[in-house]
Amino acid sequence: MGYEYKVVQIREGLVGGKMSAGKLESVLNEWAAQGWQLKAVTAVEVKGRIGPGGTEGVLVTFERSRG
């Protein structure tokens, strides 16, 4: 028996310079309902598809037991 991992990228337009806590909470609850446990949250700059700029975002890593 081992573990499996899921990494979810979350990015959102900045409102007042901060990412929406509600969006992050929603993602956490969505994956928790499927048996995933939060392992780590890492802040990143996510490159946009158009233009040289980036937006702030997070990578959320989840873990769950196999089997």
Phi, psi and omega in degrees: 000130180229201181238156171233157186232151177226130177245125182242129178265128178239126173222149184208148175303140183283132177239111183067022177082007182228149175283148181293121177294327180297321179294316179298315179300319179298315179296316180301314180294324179298313182284327177298323179297339179262010176094005180272140178249137179298130178251317182199153172233124183237125178285138180218161169259119184262122179290136177282162179286333182236128177091164184278345185285171176227170174238153176288145178203185178222150168256125181250122182254128179245155180224145170208156179287143172278140177077000000 
